[in-house]
Amino acid sequence: MDESRLAGYREEMEYVIDALESIREPRTQLELSGVFYNLITSIEASMDLIAMLLRDLGERVEDITQTWTSLWNWVS
């Protein structure tokens, strides 16, 4: 795997970790919106990681349903 691909994995993982670690108990509606934003974008980044891994393992990645199906078939 080339260095740029590894950097892509690292970037996605760092985003997920940073976004989840920054979540605190919201005191206002705006802070609550920020919590949900961090959760949603962390889920999206996690899905990107799964798609990247599947692609690197030789699977064809087209859409979210196909990605989950490929992951399920790979781990089963």
Buried (B, 14 or more C-beta within 10 A) or exposed (E): EEEEEEEBBEEBEEBBEEBEEEBEEEEEEEEEEBBEEBEEEBEBBBBBBBBBBBBEEEBEBEEEEBBBEBBEEEEE
